[in-house]
Amino acid sequence: MQAFVAVVDEGGFAPAARRAGLAPSSLTRQIDALETHLGTILLNRSTRRVSMTAAGQAYYANAVRILDDIAAANRSVSELNGPPRGILRASLPIAFARLHVTPFIPRFMQEFPGIELEILVSDEPVSLVEQRIDVAIRLGVLPPSSLVARRLAPHRRILCASPAYLARAGVPQDPSELARHACLTFTYADGERGWIYRKDGAVERLRISGPLRANHAEALKEAAVAGMGLTLLATWMIGEELAQGYLVPVLTDWHIDIGRPAGADPLVGEPGVHALFLPDRKTSPKVRAFIDFLQARFGTPPYWDRAVGS
């Protein structure tokens, strides 16, 4: 099976043999034996190229999955002994990775030299099974799933603006005043935008408008720092700007958040910075090492929240 997959991946017997350190005739004998055992032809052979038959295409997909499962089983046993080691595939949101994970990677690699870290950076949720992800960082409120979640830090949003904007437009004292302010808003793919606030157990949607809407929070942060208006952003995104005084929090006595778009999947629990992993990774030393490392670096409360208090 490994010989067959190698020939397909490398596009021929000779390159596959070089990768495996074997003679091409040895691979040929192995695949001949496999085809005899299965009673079908897997590869079309010619002097110039090798291609899969229909049976070969079906067999290849299953063979890759089986070989991956075998490798995972071997790793799960070998990792139980000694320090954490092996390849660790992590999925991270783009901005959060840049601000709060990649700066710590050199330290992590020094502490765990046996781990090879492979990072997939994307703001789109990925399938941990299909992408063979060991651990994923997810922000906000989690939808129901069979994944195991560990909360690493709170996920707080605050309303903020630059000192220049507040000096020009005034500091709002009540959420109702936001209707007359320039509000920089996040928009979903379906065009939904808006903020909500909670008071005395009631939830009300705010009527807001402004000169800019964007589907990426960093664009809103830059616009707010430039004095374009008020925006609602996570503290992990703007902790440095708050600490340096480039942005100032407002309406801190109110709970204001982004409204969910119509038809959104139901969400449960409190918003947070979460580490997610498959149930079979629960005892993995490398997964535990990565999660523990990040939580220790973030601190309690996380360092990005210290400019606005706990």
Contacts in CASP RR format, 6 or more apart in sequence:
PFRMAT RR
TARGET T0000
AUTHOR 0000-0000-0000
METHOD contacts of the structure
MODEL  1
MQAFVAVVDEGGFAPAARRAGLAPSSLTRQIDALETHLGTILLNRSTRRV
SMTAAGQAYYANAVRILDDIAAANRSVSELNGPPRGILRASLPIAFARLH
VTPFIPRFMQEFPGIELEILVSDEPVSLVEQRIDVAIRLGVLPPSSLVAR
RLAPHRRILCASPAYLARAGVPQDPSELARHACLTFTYADGERGWIYRKD
GAVERLRISGPLRANHAEALKEAAVAGMGLTLLATWMIGEELAQGYLVPV
LTDWHIDIGRPAGADPLVGEPGVHALFLPDRKTSPKVRAFIDFLQARFGT
PPYWDRAVGS
1 34 0 8 1.000
1 63 0 8 1.000
1 66 0 8 1.000
1 67 0 8 1.000
2 67 0 8 1.000
3 16 0 8 1.000
3 20 0 8 1.000
3 27 0 8 1.000
3 30 0 8 1.000
3 31 0 8 1.000
3 34 0 8 1.000
4 30 0 8 1.000
4 31 0 8 1.000
4 34 0 8 1.000
4 42 0 8 1.000
4 43 0 8 1.000
4 59 0 8 1.000
4 60 0 8 1.000
4 63 0 8 1.000
5 60 0 8 1.000
5 63 0 8 1.000
5 64 0 8 1.000
5 67 0 8 1.000
6 16 0 8 1.000
6 19 0 8 1.000
6 20 0 8 1.000
6 27 0 8 1.000
7 13 0 8 1.000
7 16 0 8 1.000
7 27 0 8 1.000
7 31 0 8 1.000
7 43 0 8 1.000
7 50 0 8 1.000
8 43 0 8 1.000
8 50 0 8 1.000
8 52 0 8 1.000
8 60 0 8 1.000
9 16 0 8 1.000
10 16 0 8 1.000
10 19 0 8 1.000
11 49 0 8 1.000
11 50 0 8 1.000
12 49 0 8 1.000
12 50 0 8 1.000
13 24 0 8 1.000
13 27 0 8 1.000
13 28 0 8 1.000
13 50 0 8 1.000
14 24 0 8 1.000
16 27 0 8 1.000
17 23 0 8 1.000
17 24 0 8 1.000
17 26 0 8 1.000
17 27 0 8 1.000
20 27 0 8 1.000
31 42 0 8 1.000
31 43 0 8 1.000
34 42 0 8 1.000
35 41 0 8 1.000
35 42 0 8 1.000
35 43 0 8 1.000
38 55 0 8 1.000
38 59 0 8 1.000
40 53 0 8 1.000
40 55 0 8 1.000
40 56 0 8 1.000
41 53 0 8 1.000
41 55 0 8 1.000
42 52 0 8 1.000
42 53 0 8 1.000
42 55 0 8 1.000
42 56 0 8 1.000
42 59 0 8 1.000
43 50 0 8 1.000
43 51 0 8 1.000
43 52 0 8 1.000
43 53 0 8 1.000
43 56 0 8 1.000
44 50 0 8 1.000
44 51 0 8 1.000
44 52 0 8 1.000
44 53 0 8 1.000
52 60 0 8 1.000
68 132 0 8 1.000
75 86 0 8 1.000
76 280 0 8 1.000
76 283 0 8 1.000
76 284 0 8 1.000
78 85 0 8 1.000
79 85 0 8 1.000
79 86 0 8 1.000
79 284 0 8 1.000
79 285 0 8 1.000
79 286 0 8 1.000
80 283 0 8 1.000
80 285 0 8 1.000
82 285 0 8 1.000
83 112 0 8 1.000
83 114 0 8 1.000
83 285 0 8 1.000
84 112 0 8 1.000
84 114 0 8 1.000
84 115 0 8 1.000
84 285 0 8 1.000
84 286 0 8 1.000
84 288 0 8 1.000
84 289 0 8 1.000
85 112 0 8 1.000
85 114 0 8 1.000
85 115 0 8 1.000
85 285 0 8 1.000
85 286 0 8 1.000
86 114 0 8 1.000
86 115 0 8 1.000
86 116 0 8 1.000
86 286 0 8 1.000
87 115 0 8 1.000
87 116 0 8 1.000
87 118 0 8 1.000
88 115 0 8 1.000
88 116 0 8 1.000
88 117 0 8 1.000
88 118 0 8 1.000
88 134 0 8 1.000
88 135 0 8 1.000
88 286 0 8 1.000
88 287 0 8 1.000
88 290 0 8 1.000
89 118 0 8 1.000
89 119 0 8 1.000
89 120 0 8 1.000
89 131 0 8 1.000
89 132 0 8 1.000
89 133 0 8 1.000
89 134 0 8 1.000
89 135 0 8 1.000
90 117 0 8 1.000
90 118 0 8 1.000
90 119 0 8 1.000
90 120 0 8 1.000
90 133 0 8 1.000
90 134 0 8 1.000
90 135 0 8 1.000
90 136 0 8 1.000
90 137 0 8 1.000
90 290 0 8 1.000
91 119 0 8 1.000
91 120 0 8 1.000
91 121 0 8 1.000
91 122 0 8 1.000
91 126 0 8 1.000
91 128 0 8 1.000
91 131 0 8 1.000
91 133 0 8 1.000
91 135 0 8 1.000
91 136 0 8 1.000
91 137 0 8 1.000
92 101 0 8 1.000
92 119 0 8 1.000
92 120 0 8 1.000
92 121 0 8 1.000
92 122 0 8 1.000
92 136 0 8 1.000
92 137 0 8 1.000
93 121 0 8 1.000
93 122 0 8 1.000
93 123 0 8 1.000
93 137 0 8 1.000
93 138 0 8 1.000
93 139 0 8 1.000
94 121 0 8 1.000
94 122 0 8 1.000
94 123 0 8 1.000
95 123 0 8 1.000
95 216 0 8 1.000
95 217 0 8 1.000
95 218 0 8 1.000
95 237 0 8 1.000
96 137 0 8 1.000
96 139 0 8 1.000
96 236 0 8 1.000
96 273 0 8 1.000
97 119 0 8 1.000
97 121 0 8 1.000
97 137 0 8 1.000
99 236 0 8 1.000
99 237 0 8 1.000
100 236 0 8 1.000
100 297 0 8 1.000
100 298 0 8 1.000
100 304 0 8 1.000
101 119 0 8 1.000
101 137 0 8 1.000
101 294 0 8 1.000
102 119 0 8 1.000
104 293 0 8 1.000
104 294 0 8 1.000
104 297 0 8 1.000
105 117 0 8 1.000
107 297 0 8 1.000
108 115 0 8 1.000
108 117 0 8 1.000
108 290 0 8 1.000
108 293 0 8 1.000
109 115 0 8 1.000
109 117 0 8 1.000
111 289 0 8 1.000
111 293 0 8 1.000
112 286 0 8 1.000
112 289 0 8 1.000
112 293 0 8 1.000
115 286 0 8 1.000
115 289 0 8 1.000
115 290 0 8 1.000
117 290 0 8 1.000
120 126 0 8 1.000
120 131 0 8 1.000
120 133 0 8 1.000
123 216 0 8 1.000
125 138 0 8 1.000
126 133 0 8 1.000
126 136 0 8 1.000
127 133 0 8 1.000
128 136 0 8 1.000
128 147 0 8 1.000
128 276 0 8 1.000
128 277 0 8 1.000
128 278 0 8 1.000
129 278 0 8 1.000
134 277 0 8 1.000
134 281 0 8 1.000
134 284 0 8 1.000
134 286 0 8 1.000
134 287 0 8 1.000
134 290 0 8 1.000
135 275 0 8 1.000
135 276 0 8 1.000
135 277 0 8 1.000
135 281 0 8 1.000
135 287 0 8 1.000
135 290 0 8 1.000
135 291 0 8 1.000
136 275 0 8 1.000
136 276 0 8 1.000
136 277 0 8 1.000
137 152 0 8 1.000
137 273 0 8 1.000
137 274 0 8 1.000
137 275 0 8 1.000
137 276 0 8 1.000
137 294 0 8 1.000
138 149 0 8 1.000
138 273 0 8 1.000
138 274 0 8 1.000
138 276 0 8 1.000
139 155 0 8 1.000
139 234 0 8 1.000
139 236 0 8 1.000
139 271 0 8 1.000
139 272 0 8 1.000
139 273 0 8 1.000
139 274 0 8 1.000
140 155 0 8 1.000
140 271 0 8 1.000
140 272 0 8 1.000
140 273 0 8 1.000
140 274 0 8 1.000
141 267 0 8 1.000
141 268 0 8 1.000
141 269 0 8 1.000
141 270 0 8 1.000
141 271 0 8 1.000
141 272 0 8 1.000
142 149 0 8 1.000
142 267 0 8 1.000
142 268 0 8 1.000
142 269 0 8 1.000
142 274 0 8 1.000
142 276 0 8 1.000
143 265 0 8 1.000
143 266 0 8 1.000
143 267 0 8 1.000
143 268 0 8 1.000
144 266 0 8 1.000
144 268 0 8 1.000
145 276 0 8 1.000
146 279 0 8 1.000
147 276 0 8 1.000
147 277 0 8 1.000
147 278 0 8 1.000
147 279 0 8 1.000
148 276 0 8 1.000
148 277 0 8 1.000
148 278 0 8 1.000
148 279 0 8 1.000
148 281 0 8 1.000
148 282 0 8 1.000
149 274 0 8 1.000
149 275 0 8 1.000
149 276 0 8 1.000
150 274 0 8 1.000
150 275 0 8 1.000
150 276 0 8 1.000
150 291 0 8 1.000
151 270 0 8 1.000
151 272 0 8 1.000
151 273 0 8 1.000
151 274 0 8 1.000
152 272 0 8 1.000
152 273 0 8 1.000
152 274 0 8 1.000
152 275 0 8 1.000
152 291 0 8 1.000
152 294 0 8 1.000
152 295 0 8 1.000
152 298 0 8 1.000
153 236 0 8 1.000
153 272 0 8 1.000
153 273 0 8 1.000
153 295 0 8 1.000
153 298 0 8 1.000
153 299 0 8 1.000
153 300 0 8 1.000
153 301 0 8 1.000
153 302 0 8 1.000
153 305 0 8 1.000
154 270 0 8 1.000
154 271 0 8 1.000
154 272 0 8 1.000
154 273 0 8 1.000
154 301 0 8 1.000
154 302 0 8 1.000
154 305 0 8 1.000
155 234 0 8 1.000
155 236 0 8 1.000
155 271 0 8 1.000
155 272 0 8 1.000
155 273 0 8 1.000
156 234 0 8 1.000
156 235 0 8 1.000
156 271 0 8 1.000
156 305 0 8 1.000
156 308 0 8 1.000
157 232 0 8 1.000
157 233 0 8 1.000
157 234 0 8 1.000
157 235 0 8 1.000
157 256 0 8 1.000
157 257 0 8 1.000
157 258 0 8 1.000
158 232 0 8 1.000
158 233 0 8 1.000
158 235 0 8 1.000
158 238 0 8 1.000
158 249 0 8 1.000
158 252 0 8 1.000
158 256 0 8 1.000
158 308 0 8 1.000
159 230 0 8 1.000
159 231 0 8 1.000
159 232 0 8 1.000
159 249 0 8 1.000
159 250 0 8 1.000
159 251 0 8 1.000
159 256 0 8 1.000
160 224 0 8 1.000
160 230 0 8 1.000
160 231 0 8 1.000
160 232 0 8 1.000
160 233 0 8 1.000
160 238 0 8 1.000
160 242 0 8 1.000
160 247 0 8 1.000
160 248 0 8 1.000
160 249 0 8 1.000
160 250 0 8 1.000
161 169 0 8 1.000
161 224 0 8 1.000
161 227 0 8 1.000
161 229 0 8 1.000
161 230 0 8 1.000
161 231 0 8 1.000
161 247 0 8 1.000
161 248 0 8 1.000
161 250 0 8 1.000
162 224 0 8 1.000
162 225 0 8 1.000
162 226 0 8 1.000
162 227 0 8 1.000
162 229 0 8 1.000
162 246 0 8 1.000
162 247 0 8 1.000
162 248 0 8 1.000
163 245 0 8 1.000
163 248 0 8 1.000
164 227 0 8 1.000
165 182 0 8 1.000
165 224 0 8 1.000
165 227 0 8 1.000
165 228 0 8 1.000
165 229 0 8 1.000
165 230 0 8 1.000
166 248 0 8 1.000
166 250 0 8 1.000
169 181 0 8 1.000
169 182 0 8 1.000
169 229 0 8 1.000
171 250 0 8 1.000
172 178 0 8 1.000
172 181 0 8 1.000
172 230 0 8 1.000
172 250 0 8 1.000
172 251 0 8 1.000
173 251 0 8 1.000
174 251 0 8 1.000
175 197 0 8 1.000
175 204 0 8 1.000
175 206 0 8 1.000
175 251 0 8 1.000
175 254 0 8 1.000
175 256 0 8 1.000
178 195 0 8 1.000
178 206 0 8 1.000
178 207 0 8 1.000
178 208 0 8 1.000
178 230 0 8 1.000
179 206 0 8 1.000
179 207 0 8 1.000
179 208 0 8 1.000
179 209 0 8 1.000
181 208 0 8 1.000
181 229 0 8 1.000
181 230 0 8 1.000
182 209 0 8 1.000
182 210 0 8 1.000
182 211 0 8 1.000
182 228 0 8 1.000
182 229 0 8 1.000
182 230 0 8 1.000
183 195 0 8 1.000
183 208 0 8 1.000
183 209 0 8 1.000
183 210 0 8 1.000
183 229 0 8 1.000
183 230 0 8 1.000
183 231 0 8 1.000
184 210 0 8 1.000
184 211 0 8 1.000
184 212 0 8 1.000
184 213 0 8 1.000
184 214 0 8 1.000
184 220 0 8 1.000
184 223 0 8 1.000
184 224 0 8 1.000
184 228 0 8 1.000
184 229 0 8 1.000
184 230 0 8 1.000
184 231 0 8 1.000
185 193 0 8 1.000
185 194 0 8 1.000
185 195 0 8 1.000
185 208 0 8 1.000
185 210 0 8 1.000
185 212 0 8 1.000
185 213 0 8 1.000
185 214 0 8 1.000
185 220 0 8 1.000
185 231 0 8 1.000
185 232 0 8 1.000
186 193 0 8 1.000
186 213 0 8 1.000
186 214 0 8 1.000
186 215 0 8 1.000
186 217 0 8 1.000
186 220 0 8 1.000
186 232 0 8 1.000
186 258 0 8 1.000
187 193 0 8 1.000
187 213 0 8 1.000
187 214 0 8 1.000
187 215 0 8 1.000
188 215 0 8 1.000
188 261 0 8 1.000
189 215 0 8 1.000
190 261 0 8 1.000
190 262 0 8 1.000
191 261 0 8 1.000
192 259 0 8 1.000
192 261 0 8 1.000
192 262 0 8 1.000
193 208 0 8 1.000
193 213 0 8 1.000
194 205 0 8 1.000
194 206 0 8 1.000
194 208 0 8 1.000
194 258 0 8 1.000
194 259 0 8 1.000
195 205 0 8 1.000
195 206 0 8 1.000
195 208 0 8 1.000
195 232 0 8 1.000
195 256 0 8 1.000
195 257 0 8 1.000
195 258 0 8 1.000
195 259 0 8 1.000
196 203 0 8 1.000
196 204 0 8 1.000
196 205 0 8 1.000
196 206 0 8 1.000
196 256 0 8 1.000
196 257 0 8 1.000
196 258 0 8 1.000
196 259 0 8 1.000
197 203 0 8 1.000
197 204 0 8 1.000
197 206 0 8 1.000
197 254 0 8 1.000
197 255 0 8 1.000
197 256 0 8 1.000
197 257 0 8 1.000
198 204 0 8 1.000
198 254 0 8 1.000
198 255 0 8 1.000
199 254 0 8 1.000
199 255 0 8 1.000
205 259 0 8 1.000
206 256 0 8 1.000
210 229 0 8 1.000
211 228 0 8 1.000
211 229 0 8 1.000
212 219 0 8 1.000
212 220 0 8 1.000
212 223 0 8 1.000
212 228 0 8 1.000
214 220 0 8 1.000
214 223 0 8 1.000
217 233 0 8 1.000
217 234 0 8 1.000
217 237 0 8 1.000
218 237 0 8 1.000
220 231 0 8 1.000
220 233 0 8 1.000
221 231 0 8 1.000
221 233 0 8 1.000
221 237 0 8 1.000
221 238 0 8 1.000
221 241 0 8 1.000
221 247 0 8 1.000
223 229 0 8 1.000
223 231 0 8 1.000
224 230 0 8 1.000
224 231 0 8 1.000
224 233 0 8 1.000
224 247 0 8 1.000
225 241 0 8 1.000
225 246 0 8 1.000
225 247 0 8 1.000
230 250 0 8 1.000
232 256 0 8 1.000
232 257 0 8 1.000
232 258 0 8 1.000
235 242 0 8 1.000
235 304 0 8 1.000
235 305 0 8 1.000
235 307 0 8 1.000
235 308 0 8 1.000
236 273 0 8 1.000
236 302 0 8 1.000
236 304 0 8 1.000
238 247 0 8 1.000
239 304 0 8 1.000
239 305 0 8 1.000
239 307 0 8 1.000
239 308 0 8 1.000
240 304 0 8 1.000
241 247 0 8 1.000
242 248 0 8 1.000
242 249 0 8 1.000
242 307 0 8 1.000
242 308 0 8 1.000
243 306 0 8 1.000
243 307 0 8 1.000
249 308 0 8 1.000
252 308 0 8 1.000
260 267 0 8 1.000
273 298 0 8 1.000
273 302 0 8 1.000
275 290 0 8 1.000
275 291 0 8 1.000
275 294 0 8 1.000
277 284 0 8 1.000
277 287 0 8 1.000
281 287 0 8 1.000
301 309 0 8 1.000
301 310 0 8 1.000
END
